[in-house]
Amino acid sequence: MRSILQYLLKILSQIVLWKYRPEIVAVSGSVGKTTAKEAIYTILKAHFRARRNLENYNNEIGVPLAILGLETGGRSIKKWLKIFLKALAVIIFKTEYPEILVLEMGADKPGDLGYLLSFVPIKIGVITAIGEFPVHLEFFPEKDALIEEKSSLVKSLPRKGLAVLNYDDLSVRMMRENISSGAQIISYGFGQGADLKIMNYELKIKNLEEKDFGVNFKLENKGSMVPIRLKKCLGKQQAYAAAAAAAVGLNFGLNLVNISAGLEKFRPLPGRTNLIRGIKKTWIIDDTYNASPSSVIAGLEILNQFQPKRKIAVLGDMLELGEKTEEAHRRVGREAFLTADLLLLVGERARFIADEMKKNGFSEEKIFEFDSAEKAGLALQEKLEAGDIILIKGSRAMRMEKIVKEIMAFPEKVSKILVQI
């Protein structure tokens, strides 16, 4: 049934793309692709008719649905019949179809990107980051195979296409060697060699009670420089997303001033470094959507920039790391040792984090281990003290958002500000 559904969606998408011929921006990477996609869309929608994937519609079913402008029918045959009728209407009748599609493309296993690229003719390919221990490594024979899969996005570019590459990630930077002649390349990052350079980054916290905080930095390109302020955002990963978006915006004729103005409306999605008020006069850094070693370390860096009474790290298992599982969790343990005053862990793999911290001299009395998010949430509620800041992060399957729900000050807002439980 799924294979038939997948085939029909592919055919319908091909026809729609052939009829309307939108410009297509594709975003991939092991971390940061959703945030980059949202930043790109935020900039472009102010100047063009644009559409992006909703939620996590980034696979062989989700991408065609995004192209068709429709949502999933789930397991309902009736709903899927309505979807196909709506798709036919888009094909038969003239509609105000988007000029630009911003499509996040995932690659959970070998061949995923190749399948999507077989019927989606992209013009711009954005690669965010691979990282030292990328997710989905469990389903690839080795890291090089995963890098090869991700690089297929920019290898498929047409002669006048554009590759947008993260300069600071060596694996991504080296992809420029495989890009076809004629395609343009623009790199972004903090490194001196980046074409679009992030400078003078700082986390600015004026008034937490009024949620007056954000990240400030400057973007420099070919001698031009513009200040960027991302309101209610935390972390360098937001700056990376903004820079990737700026590279795409420049390609569509926007200048840095237009781009800076557009980014004022950018906000993080639920579960991606959102700052939420907690019980007992505490604050929560809700980063529960997913986790990889690089994103957990980035979250710990954010936690370290605050000056609270205590810094509490609540970390769950990081999944799909294959043979790198222990090494990756120990790497996180070394970073957590430098940051956390109190550590709560969820899952079997997270015990490597605890073991590494103990080896480095962290007090066993300040480490608490649990086999479920529910148990961790109840225990955390009792341990909180006024002035604490808590980072909560783990892989999607660990359901770490349940912990946030347990300790958030206004649980009635759960449907608006948390990853859907």
For each residue, the residues with C-beta under 8 A, 3 or more apart:
1: 4 5
2: 5 6 61
3: 6 7
4: 1 7 8
5: 1 2 8 9 61 80
6: 2 3 9 10 60 61
7: 3 4 10 11
8: 4 5 11 12 84
9: 5 6 12 13 61 64 65 68
10: 6 7 13 14 60 64 119
11: 7 8 14 15
12: 8 9 15 16 64 68 84 87 88 91
13: 9 10 16 17 63 64 67 68 119 120
14: 10 11 17 18 119
15: 11 12 18 19 91
16: 12 13 19 20 67 68 87 90 91 97
17: 13 14 20 21 22 24 67 119 120 121
18: 14 15 21
19: 15 16 91 97
20: 16 17 97 98
21: 17 18
22: 17 97 98 99 100 101
23: 99 100 101 123 124 252
24: 17 100 101 103 120 121 122 123 124
25: 40 100 101 102 103 122 123 124 126 248
26: 103 104 105 116 117 120 122 124 125 126 153
27: 33 36 37 40 102 103 104 105 126 128 244
28: 33 104 105 106 107 113 125 126 127 128 150 153
29: 32 33 36 126 127 128 129 130 150 166 172
30: 128 129 130 131 134 135 136 146 150 292 294
31: 128 129 131 134 135 237 292 294 295
32: 29 35 36 128 129 237 240 241 295
33: 27 28 29 36 37 58 104 105 106 126 128
34: 37 38 56 58 104 269 272 289
35: 32 38 39 237 238 241 268 269 272
36: 27 29 32 33 39 40 126 128 240 241 244 245
37: 27 33 34 40 41 52 53 102 103 104
38: 34 35 41 42 52 241 266 269
39: 35 36 42 43 238 241 242 244 245 263 266
40: 25 27 36 37 43 44 52 102 126 244 245 248 249
41: 37 38 44 45 50 51 52 102
42: 38 39 45 46 245 262 263 265 266
43: 39 40 46 47 245 246 248 249 254 258 259 262 263
44: 40 41 47 48 50 100 102 248 249 252 262
45: 41 42 48 50
46: 42 43 258 261 262 265
47: 43 44 252 254 258 262
48: 44 45 98 99 100 252
49: 96 97 98 99 100
50: 41 44 45 98 99 100 101 102
51: 41 66 69 98 100 101 102
52: 37 38 40 41 66 101 102 103 104
53: 37 56 57 58 62 63 66 102 103 104
54: 57 66 71
55:
56: 34 53 62 106
57: 53 54 61 62 63 65 66 72 104
58: 33 34 53 62 63 103 104 105 106
59: 62 63 106 108 112
60: 6 10 63 64 112 115 116
61: 2 5 6 9 57 64 65 72
62: 53 56 57 58 59 65 66 72
63: 13 53 57 58 59 60 66 67 103 105 116 120
64: 9 10 12 13 60 61 67 68
65: 9 57 61 62 68 70 71 72 83
66: 51 52 53 54 57 62 63 69 101 103
67: 13 16 17 63 64 101 103 120
68: 9 12 13 16 64 65 83 86 87 90
69: 51 66 90 98
70: 65 83 86 87
71: 54 65 83
72: 57 61 62 65 83
73: 76 77 78 79 80 82 83
74: 79
75:
76: 73 79 80
77: 73 80 81
78: 73 81 82
79: 73 74 76 82 83
80: 5 73 76 77 83 84
81: 77 78 84 85
82: 73 78 79 85 86
83: 65 68 70 71 72 73 79 80 86 87
84: 8 12 80 81 87 88
85: 81 82 88 89
86: 68 70 82 83 89 90
87: 12 16 68 70 83 84 90 91
88: 12 84 85 91 92
89: 85 86 92 93 95
90: 16 68 69 86 87 93 95 97
91: 12 15 16 19 87 88
92: 88 89
93: 89 90
94:
95: 89 90
96: 49
97: 16 19 20 22 49 90
98: 20 22 48 49 50 51 69 101
99: 22 23 48 49 50
100: 22 23 24 25 44 48 49 50 51 252
101: 22 23 24 25 50 51 52 66 67 98
102: 25 27 37 40 41 44 50 51 52 53
103: 24 25 26 27 37 52 53 58 63 66 67 120 122
104: 26 27 28 33 34 37 52 53 57 58
105: 26 27 28 33 58 63 112 113 116 120 153
106: 28 33 56 58 59 112
107: 28 112 113 136 146 149 150
108: 59 112 136 139
109: 112 136 139 140
110: 139 140 145 149
111: 114 115 149
112: 59 60 105 106 107 108 109 115 116 149
113: 28 105 107 116 117 149 150 152 153
114: 111 117 118 149 152
115: 60 111 112 118
116: 26 60 63 105 112 113 119 120
117: 26 113 114 120 122 152 153 156
118: 114 115
119: 10 13 14 17 116
120: 13 17 24 26 63 67 103 105 116 117
121: 17 24 158
122: 24 25 26 103 117 125 153 156 157 161
123: 23 24 25 157 158 160 161 162
124: 23 24 25 26 157 161 162 163 164 248 251
125: 26 28 122 153 154 156 157 161 162 163 164
126: 25 26 27 28 29 33 36 40 164 244 247 248
127: 28 29 130 150 151 153 154 163 164 165 166 172 175
128: 27 28 29 30 31 32 33 36 166 169 172 240 241 244
129: 29 30 31 32 166 168 169 172 240 294
130: 29 30 127 134 143 146 147 150 169 171 172
131: 30 31 134 169 292 293 294 295
132: 293 294 328 331
133: 137 292 293 294 321 324 327 328 331
134: 30 31 130 131 137 143 146 292
135: 30 31 290 292 318 319 320 321 395
136: 30 107 108 109 139 140 146 320
137: 133 134 140 143 146 320 321 322 324
138: 319 320 321 322
139: 108 109 110 136 320 322
140: 109 110 136 137 143 145 146 149 322
141: 145
142: 145 146
143: 130 134 137 140 146 147
144: 147 148
145: 110 140 141 142 148 149
146: 30 107 130 134 136 137 140 142 143 149 150
147: 130 143 144 150 151 171 175
148: 144 145 151 152
149: 107 110 111 112 113 114 140 145 146 152
150: 28 29 30 107 113 127 130 146 147 153 172 175
151: 127 147 148 154 155 175 178
152: 113 114 117 148 149 155 156
153: 26 28 105 113 117 122 125 127 150 156
154: 125 127 151 157 163 165 175 178 179 183
155: 151 152 178 179 180
156: 117 122 125 152 153
157: 122 123 124 125 154 161 162 163 179 180 183
158: 121 123 161 180 182 183
159: 180 181 182 183
160: 123 182 183 184
161: 122 123 124 125 157 158 183 184
162: 123 124 125 157 183 184 185 186 247 248 251
163: 124 125 127 154 157 175 176 179 183 184 185 186
164: 124 125 126 127 186 187 188 244 247 248
165: 127 154 172 173 175 176 185 186 187 188
166: 29 127 128 129 169 172 173 187 188 189 240 244
167: 172 173 187 188 189 191 193 194 195
168: 129 173 189 190 191 194 240
169: 128 129 130 131 166 172 173 189
170: 173 174
171: 130 147 174 175
172: 29 127 128 129 130 150 165 166 167 169 175
173: 165 166 167 168 169 170 176 187
174: 170 171 177
175: 127 147 150 151 154 163 165 171 172 178 179
176: 163 165 173 179 185 187
177: 174
178: 151 154 155 175
179: 154 155 157 163 175 176 183 185
180: 155 157 158 159 183
181: 159
182: 158 159 160
183: 154 157 158 159 160 161 162 163 179 180
184: 160 161 162 163 251
185: 162 163 165 176 179 195
186: 162 163 164 165 195 196 247 250 251
187: 164 165 166 167 173 176 193 194 195 196
188: 164 165 166 167 194 195 196 197 198 240 243 244 246 247
189: 166 167 168 169 194 196 197 198 240 243
190: 168 194 197 198 199 201 236
191: 167 168 194 197
192: 197
193: 167 187
194: 167 168 187 188 189 190 191 197 198
195: 167 185 186 187 188 221 247
196: 186 187 188 189 219 220 221 243 246 247 250
197: 188 189 190 191 192 194 219 220 221
198: 188 189 190 194 201 217 218 219 239 240 243
199: 190 217 218 219 220 225
200: 216 217 218
201: 190 198 215 216 217 236 239
202: 215 216 217
203: 213 214 215 234 235 302 305
204: 213 214 215 216 229
205: 208 212 213 306
206: 210 212 213
207: 210 211 212 213
208: 205 211 212 213 275 283
209:
210: 206 207
211: 207 208 232 275
212: 205 206 207 208
213: 203 204 205 206 207 208 231 232 234 275
214: 203 204 229 230 231 232 233
215: 201 202 203 204 229 230 233 234 235 236 238 239
216: 200 201 202 204 227 228 229 230
217: 198 199 200 201 202 227 228 239
218: 198 199 200 225 226 227 228
219: 196 197 198 199 225 226 228 242 243 246 256 259 260
220: 196 197 199 223 224 225
221: 195 196 197 224 225 246 250 256
222:
223: 220
224: 220 221 255 256
225: 199 218 219 220 221 256
226: 218 219 256 257 259 260
227: 216 217 218 260
228: 216 217 218 219 239 242 260 263
229: 204 214 215 216 263 264
230: 214 215 216 233 238 239 242 263 266
231: 213 214 264 267
232: 211 213 214 267 268 274 275
233: 214 215 230 238 266 267 268 273
234: 203 213 215 238 268 273 275 285 302
235: 203 215 238 239 273 298 299 301 302
236: 190 201 215 239 240 298 301
237: 31 32 35 240 241 273 295 298
238: 35 39 215 230 233 234 235 241 242 268 273
239: 198 201 215 217 228 230 235 236 242 243
240: 32 36 128 129 166 168 188 189 198 236 237 243 244
241: 32 35 36 38 39 128 237 238 244 245
242: 39 219 228 230 238 239 245 246 263 266
243: 188 189 196 198 219 239 240 246 247
244: 27 36 39 40 126 128 164 166 188 240 241 247 248
245: 36 39 40 42 43 241 242 248 249 259 263 266
246: 43 188 196 219 221 242 243 249 250 256 259 263
247: 126 162 164 186 188 195 196 243 244 250 251
248: 25 40 43 44 124 126 162 164 244 245 251 252
249: 40 43 44 245 246 252 254 258 259 262
250: 186 196 221 246 247 253 254 255 256 259
251: 124 162 184 186 247 248
252: 23 44 47 48 100 248 249
253: 250
254: 43 47 249 250 258 259 262
255: 224 250 258 259
256: 219 221 224 225 226 246 250 259 260
257: 226 260 261
258: 43 46 47 249 254 255 261 262
259: 43 219 226 245 246 249 250 254 255 256 262 263
260: 219 226 227 228 256 257 263 264
261: 46 257 258 264
262: 42 43 44 46 47 249 254 258 259 265 266
263: 39 42 43 228 229 230 242 245 246 259 260 266
264: 229 231 260 261
265: 42 46 262
266: 38 39 42 230 233 242 245 262 263
267: 231 232 233
268: 35 232 233 234 238 272 273 274
269: 34 35 38 272 289
270: 274 286 289 416 417 418 419 420
271: 274 286 287 288 289 290 401 418 419
272: 34 35 268 269 287 289
273: 233 234 235 237 238 268 285 286 287 299 302
274: 232 268 270 271 285 286 287 417
275: 208 211 213 232 234 283 284 285 286
276: 283 284 286 404 408 409 417
277: 282 283 284 408 409 410
278: 281 282 283 284 384 388 390 407 408 409
279: 282 381 384 407 408 409
280: 384 385 386 388
281: 278 386 387
282: 277 278 279 384 385 386 387 388 389 390 407
283: 208 275 276 277 278 306 308 388 389 390
284: 275 276 277 278 389 390 392 404 407 408
285: 234 273 274 275 299 302 303 389 390 391 392
286: 270 271 273 274 275 276 392 401 404 417 418
287: 271 272 273 274 291 295 299 391 392 393
288: 271 392 393 394 400 401 403 404 418 419
289: 34 269 270 271 272 396 419
290: 135 271 295 395 396
291: 287 295 296 315 316 318 393 394 395 398
292: 30 31 131 133 134 135 295 296 318
293: 131 132 133 296 297 318 321 328 329 331 332
294: 30 31 129 131 132 133 297 298
295: 31 32 131 237 287 290 291 292 298 299 393
296: 291 292 293 299 300 315 318 332 335 393
297: 293 294 300 301 331 332 335
298: 235 236 237 294 295 301 302
299: 235 273 285 287 295 296 302 303 391 393
300: 296 297 303 304 313 332 335 336 338 339 340 391
301: 235 236 297 298 304 305 339
302: 203 234 235 273 285 298 299 305 306 391
303: 285 299 300 306 311 313 339 340 389 391
304: 300 301 311 338 339
305: 203 301 302
306: 205 283 302 303 311 389
307:
308: 283 311 387 388 389
309: 385 386 387 388
310: 341 342 385 387 388 389
311: 303 304 306 308 339 340 341 342 388 389 391
312: 340 341 342 343 344 380 383 384 388 389 390 391
313: 300 303 336 339 340 342 343 344 390 391
314: 343 344 345 346 376 380 390 391 392 393 400 403
315: 291 296 332 336 343 344 345 346 350 353 391 393 394
316: 291 345 346 347 350 373 393 394 395 398 400
317: 346 347 348 349 350 394 395 397 398
318: 135 291 292 293 296 321 325 328 329 332 349 394 395
319: 135 138 349 395 396 397 398
320: 135 136 137 138 139 395
321: 133 135 137 138 293 318 324 325 328
322: 137 138 139 140 325
323:
324: 133 137 321 327 328
325: 318 321 322 328 329 349 352
326: 329 330 349 352
327: 133 324 330 331
328: 132 133 293 318 321 324 325 331 332
329: 293 318 325 326 332 333 349 350 352 353 356
330: 326 327 333 334 352 353 355 356
331: 132 133 293 297 327 328 334 335
332: 293 296 297 300 315 318 328 329 335 336 353 356
333: 329 330 336 337 352 353 354 355 356 357 360
334: 330 331 337 338 356 357 360
335: 296 297 300 331 332 338 339
336: 300 313 315 332 333 339 340 343 353 357
337: 333 334 340 356 357 360 361 362
338: 300 304 334 335
339: 300 301 303 304 311 313 335 336
340: 300 303 311 312 313 336 337 343
341: 310 311 312 366
342: 310 311 312 313 366 368 383
343: 312 313 314 315 336 340 353 354 357 362 366 367 368
344: 312 313 314 315 368 369 370 376 379 380 383
345: 314 315 316 350 351 353 354 367 368 369 370 376
346: 314 315 316 317 350 369 370 371 372 373 376 394 398 400 403
347: 316 317 350 351 371 394 398
348: 317 351 371
349: 317 318 319 325 326 329 352
350: 315 316 317 329 345 346 347 353 354 369 394
351: 345 347 348 354 355 369
352: 325 326 329 330 333 349 355 356
353: 315 329 330 332 333 336 343 345 350 356 357
354: 333 343 345 350 351 357 358 367 369
355: 330 333 351 352 358 359
356: 329 330 332 333 334 337 352 353 359 360
357: 333 334 336 337 343 353 354 360 362 367
358: 354 355 361 362 364 367
359: 355 356
360: 333 334 337 356 357
361: 337 358
362: 337 343 357 358 366 367
363: 366 367
364: 358 367
365:
366: 341 342 343 362 363
367: 343 345 354 357 358 362 363 364
368: 342 343 344 345 376 379 383
369: 344 345 346 350 351 354
370: 344 345 346 373 375 376 379
371: 346 347 348 375
372: 346 375 376
373: 316 346 370 376 377 394 398 399 400 401 402 403
374: 377 378 402 406
375: 370 371 372 378 379
376: 314 344 345 346 368 370 372 373 379 380 403
377: 373 374 380 381 402 403 405 406 407
378: 374 375 381 382 406
379: 344 368 370 375 376 382 383
380: 312 314 344 376 377 383 384 390 403 406 407
381: 279 377 378 384 406 407
382: 378 379
383: 312 342 344 368 379 380
384: 278 279 280 282 312 380 381 388 390 407
385: 280 282 309 310 388
386: 280 281 282 309
387: 281 282 308 309 310
388: 278 280 282 283 308 309 310 311 312 384 385
389: 282 283 284 285 303 306 308 310 311 312
390: 278 282 283 284 285 312 313 314 380 384 407
391: 285 287 299 300 302 303 311 312 313 314 315
392: 284 285 286 287 288 314 400 403 404
393: 287 288 291 295 296 299 314 315 316 400
394: 288 291 315 316 317 318 346 347 350 373 398 400
395: 135 290 291 316 317 318 319 320 398
396: 289 290 319 399
397: 317 319
398: 291 316 317 319 346 347 373 394 395
399: 373 396 402 421
400: 288 314 316 346 373 392 393 394 403 404
401: 271 286 288 373 404 405 418 419 421
402: 373 374 377 399 405 406 421
403: 288 314 346 373 376 377 380 392 400 406 407
404: 276 284 286 288 392 400 401 407 408 418
405: 377 401 402 408 411 414 418 421
406: 374 377 378 380 381 402 403
407: 278 279 282 284 377 380 381 384 390 403 404
408: 276 277 278 279 284 404 405 411 413 414 418
409: 276 277 278 279
410: 277 413
411: 405 408 414
412:
413: 408 410 416 417
414: 405 408 411 417 418 421
415: 418 420
416: 270 413
417: 270 274 276 286 413 414
418: 270 271 286 288 401 404 405 408 414 415 421
419: 270 271 288 289 401
420: 270 415
421: 399 401 402 405 414 418
